[in-house]
Amino acid sequence: MGGLDGWFQLRARGTDVGTEVRAGLAHLSDLANLSPRFKLILPFAFLRENGISKSPALRAAFDALLAAAEAAGRPVLLPVPMTPPPPPPPPPPAGFYKLASRYEVVMIKRVALRLGQFFASVDPNDKYPDGALKGWGRVRFKKESKQTDAACAFQLSTPRAGDPRLLIRPESIPAGALSIDATEFSGDIASQFSIKPNVSEADWGGYEAQHGWALGLDGIDIVLVEYDRDGQKYASACLTVVEL
């Protein structure tokens, strides 16, 4: 114990820090009671590794001192807490496949398919007149189309056991299948969709085998085609499923 600019400083040098400090505090208390010029007793190194927080007995004595001072109506100066660490940053958004689950189709479902605010519509008489898709049906996305229109009705099924991909047939062309080409028409979203004629369940596959995903957090179900070609991965525009 020694003087330091008008302060009395207690240093514990042994291994039993708590016992030494408490014994020293008893002497300091007697000394402090001699004059009103002594204002307070401060604990040393509150959060240091060798400080008061690491000595349960010393911490209990200090807590008892605070409680006695509060009971006597004295101002209580609590130790300054450490600045709390900033909260951790929010986790990055989960990947699409972590949020999504497979869109389950146990029995044939009757649905409409929406691209933005436009519903897919298939007129059996509206076909490509020439080119690679000659004779294939067109899929139109019209602003005035509604999910209740007969031309907007499709049927979803999973024709192959163990394969979760979907076969989607327009009711207006029952033997046809929705085909989505994300390679040739990757830059023209509306043109990715067409109706391939006369698709049997045995021949079904490729661009006509769609993946269905249920985005459970938003209550949205979608279908799209995904595939690899020449070392590149392709995914089509998504159609929102509206069950009828």
C-alpha positions as MATLAB code, in Angstrom:
seq = 'MGGLDGWFQLRARGTDVGTEVRAGLAHLSDLANLSPRFKLILPFAFLRENGISKSPALRAAFDALLAAAEAAGRPVLLPVPMTPPPPPPPPPPAGFYKLASRYEVVMIKRVALRLGQFFASVDPNDKYPDGALKGWGRVRFKKESKQTDAACAFQLSTPRAGDPRLLIRPESIPAGALSIDATEFSGDIASQFSIKPNVSEADWGGYEAQHGWALGLDGIDIVLVEYDRDGQKYASACLTVVEL';
ca = [
       0.000    0.000    0.000;
       1.525    3.317   -0.969;
       0.661    6.898   -1.919;
       0.223    7.885   -5.579;
      -0.824   11.481   -6.335;
      -3.150   11.596   -3.368;
      -4.461    8.067   -3.984;
      -3.739    4.993   -1.958;
      -2.929    1.997   -4.112;
      -3.150   -1.584   -2.888;
      -0.970   -4.125   -4.692;
      -1.356   -7.860   -4.170;
       1.845   -9.756   -4.877;
       1.124  -13.314   -3.673;
      -0.684  -16.161   -5.337;
      -3.855  -15.849   -3.239;
      -4.910  -12.526   -4.694;
      -8.434  -12.573   -3.270;
      -7.305  -13.076    0.329;
      -4.587  -10.423    0.090;
      -6.862   -7.833   -1.454;
      -9.673   -8.424    1.024;
      -7.204   -8.087    3.924;
      -5.865   -4.888    2.434;
      -9.384   -3.529    1.897;
     -10.058   -3.956    5.606;
      -7.144   -1.626    6.383;
      -8.188    0.787    3.642;
     -11.710    0.862    5.036;
     -10.387    1.816    8.475;
      -8.266    4.488    6.860;
     -11.114    5.806    4.718;
     -13.334    6.149    7.782;
     -10.859    8.566    9.389;
     -11.709   11.468    7.102;
     -14.551   12.571    4.822;
     -11.914   13.520    2.300;
     -11.772    9.886    1.230;
     -14.563    9.473   -1.283;
     -14.571    5.892   -2.598;
     -12.758    2.604   -2.893;
     -12.155    1.266   -6.397;
     -11.531   -2.357   -7.330;
      -8.476   -3.030   -9.417;
      -8.488   -4.255  -13.002;
     -12.093   -5.308  -13.178;
     -11.864   -7.287  -16.429;
      -8.194   -8.215  -16.529;
      -7.167  -11.846  -16.563;
      -5.677  -11.444  -13.078;
      -8.322   -8.965  -11.941;
     -11.362   -8.993   -9.733;
     -13.527  -10.965  -12.177;
     -11.178  -13.941  -11.911;
     -11.420  -14.077   -8.085;
     -14.903  -15.261   -6.990;
     -14.261  -14.356   -3.354;
     -13.049  -10.875   -4.251;
     -15.939  -10.338   -6.640;
     -18.387  -11.422   -3.930;
     -16.820   -8.939   -1.505;
     -17.059   -6.155   -4.031;
     -20.682   -7.010   -4.836;
     -21.439   -6.968   -1.099;
     -19.855   -3.514   -0.862;
     -22.042   -2.238   -3.685;
     -25.148   -3.718   -2.060;
     -24.306   -2.108    1.307;
     -23.705    1.263   -0.336;
     -27.014    1.045   -2.177;
     -28.837    0.072    1.025;
     -27.290    3.074    2.793;
     -28.506    5.366    0.062;
     -25.046    6.103   -1.233;
     -24.344    6.667   -4.913;
     -23.145    3.465   -6.489;
     -20.550    3.574   -9.221;
     -20.750    0.369  -11.191;
     -17.782   -0.858  -13.219;
     -17.800    0.357  -16.791;
     -18.807   -2.656  -18.897;
     -16.905   -3.665  -21.967;
     -18.261   -2.385  -25.231;
     -20.417   -5.232  -26.498;
     -19.228   -6.694  -29.761;
     -21.248   -5.672  -32.787;
     -23.962   -8.110  -33.762;
     -22.893  -10.654  -36.346;
     -23.801   -9.760  -39.911;
     -26.946  -11.378  -41.216;
     -26.311  -14.673  -42.968;
     -26.197  -14.493  -46.744;
     -29.409  -15.500  -48.479;
     -29.678  -19.236  -48.746;
     -29.149  -20.649  -52.194;
     -32.178  -21.340  -54.325;
     -31.950  -25.088  -53.900;
     -31.705  -24.726  -50.112;
     -34.927  -22.741  -50.008;
     -36.790  -24.888  -52.496;
     -38.183  -28.379  -52.356;
     -39.470  -30.542  -55.148;
     -42.941  -29.704  -56.381;
     -44.776  -32.917  -55.637;
     -47.229  -34.342  -58.165;
     -48.764  -37.602  -56.960;
     -51.784  -37.530  -59.253;
     -52.375  -35.531  -62.410;
     -52.835  -31.854  -61.546;
     -54.780  -29.329  -63.551;
     -52.975  -25.989  -63.583;
     -52.440  -22.705  -65.353;
     -48.922  -21.419  -66.006;
     -48.034  -17.784  -65.545;
     -45.064  -15.762  -66.834;
     -45.142  -12.527  -64.879;
     -48.743  -11.341  -65.162;
     -49.396  -13.219  -68.422;
     -50.872  -16.738  -68.565;
     -49.648  -19.277  -71.097;
     -52.314  -19.891  -73.719;
     -52.349  -22.634  -76.389;
     -54.620  -22.480  -79.429;
     -54.617  -25.872  -81.255;
     -54.831  -24.062  -84.590;
     -51.879  -21.758  -83.878;
     -48.793  -23.636  -85.137;
     -45.385  -22.808  -86.532;
     -45.739  -22.822  -90.339;
     -42.123  -23.622  -91.158;
     -38.598  -23.957  -89.799;
     -37.292  -26.413  -87.234;
     -40.537  -26.197  -85.254;
     -42.869  -26.660  -88.217;
     -46.131  -28.172  -86.996;
     -45.380  -27.484  -83.329;
     -47.893  -25.492  -81.346;
     -47.197  -21.944  -80.232;
     -47.457  -20.831  -76.631;
     -48.776  -17.308  -76.381;
     -48.580  -15.075  -73.338;
     -51.402  -12.601  -73.716;
     -52.212   -9.749  -71.399;
     -55.925  -10.477  -71.683;
     -55.550  -14.222  -70.979;
     -56.960  -15.540  -67.698;
     -56.278  -18.678  -65.702;
     -59.921  -19.674  -66.204;
     -59.607  -19.667  -70.002;
     -59.844  -23.166  -71.488;
     -56.768  -22.478  -73.621;
     -54.752  -21.764  -70.445;
     -55.337  -25.160  -68.813;
     -52.489  -27.678  -68.550;
     -52.091  -31.061  -66.889;
     -49.023  -31.954  -64.823;
     -47.915  -35.530  -64.225;
     -44.809  -37.553  -63.368;
     -44.982  -40.390  -65.903;
     -41.828  -42.232  -64.889;
     -41.443  -43.895  -61.478;
     -38.516  -42.494  -59.512;
     -38.146  -39.479  -61.842;
     -39.486  -36.265  -60.223;
     -39.520  -34.338  -63.510;
     -42.836  -33.245  -64.926;
     -44.682  -33.907  -68.158;
     -46.887  -30.898  -68.901;
     -49.627  -31.275  -71.488;
     -51.955  -28.506  -72.707;
     -55.592  -29.578  -72.506;
     -56.169  -27.997  -75.899;
     -53.585  -30.416  -77.451;
     -53.839  -33.517  -75.211;
     -51.153  -35.520  -77.063;
     -48.670  -32.635  -77.062;
     -46.164  -31.664  -74.387;
     -44.754  -28.365  -73.246;
     -41.201  -28.059  -74.572;
     -38.755  -25.437  -73.303;
     -35.605  -24.647  -75.277;
     -33.264  -22.462  -73.202;
     -30.397  -22.851  -75.676;
     -31.708  -21.643  -79.015;
     -33.957  -19.043  -77.409;
     -31.950  -18.166  -74.304;
     -32.288  -14.443  -75.083;
     -35.984  -14.568  -76.030;
     -37.909  -15.725  -73.001;
     -41.380  -15.998  -74.540;
     -40.029  -17.992  -77.499;
     -38.517  -20.644  -75.230;
     -41.936  -22.299  -74.865;
     -43.667  -24.394  -77.511;
     -45.844  -27.501  -77.755;
     -44.218  -30.588  -79.227;
     -46.863  -32.762  -80.912;
     -47.495  -36.448  -80.270;
     -45.252  -37.039  -77.254;
     -45.789  -40.459  -75.708;
     -44.758  -41.207  -72.149;
     -42.140  -43.619  -73.534;
     -40.608  -40.851  -75.705;
     -40.869  -38.163  -73.028;
     -37.634  -36.473  -71.934;
     -35.203  -33.729  -72.884;
     -36.788  -30.322  -73.315;
     -40.173  -31.819  -72.390;
     -39.034  -33.000  -68.926;
     -39.575  -30.058  -66.585;
     -38.339  -29.536  -63.037;
     -40.865  -28.362  -60.477;
     -39.850  -26.472  -57.337;
     -41.964  -25.375  -54.394;
     -40.676  -22.182  -52.792;
     -42.180  -22.883  -49.391;
     -41.244  -19.522  -47.856;
     -43.351  -17.634  -50.386;
     -45.982  -20.194  -51.251;
     -44.898  -20.110  -54.906;
     -44.482  -23.145  -57.140;
     -42.527  -22.926  -60.378;
     -41.498  -25.115  -63.296;
     -38.454  -24.806  -65.526;
     -36.115  -26.916  -67.611;
     -32.456  -27.460  -66.681;
     -29.768  -29.293  -68.615;
     -26.092  -29.410  -69.570;
     -24.903  -29.022  -73.140;
     -21.331  -28.757  -74.396;
     -20.075  -28.206  -70.874;
     -22.530  -25.350  -70.255;
     -25.450  -25.371  -67.828;
     -28.762  -23.983  -69.011;
     -31.951  -23.080  -67.169;
     -35.056  -21.696  -68.746;
     -37.335  -18.907  -67.639;
     -39.583  -19.960  -64.756;
     -43.331  -20.418  -65.039;
     -45.425  -19.950  -61.923;
     -47.878  -22.765  -61.258;
     -51.462  -21.809  -60.468;
     -53.511  -24.852  -59.512;
     -57.031  -24.910  -60.953;
];
